Amino acid sequence: MPKALCIFSLSVSGLLFLLYFLDLISGFPFAQADGILIDILYMVCSALVGAFSYLTLRELR
């Protein structure tokens, strides 16, 4: 069960990173409603969650 949660959180954080990266570059899907700084902060936070998930997954193996 913990492995599945780590893989799920890694997948979701990667998806969110891609969504906010697309929003930063092209304005799609959120049309930069909150601005560029918020997009960058969301990307950093999702990268941190992804890194923590990856490190936890490595410890579980």
Helices and strands as residue ranges (DSSP letters): H 2-26, H 36-60
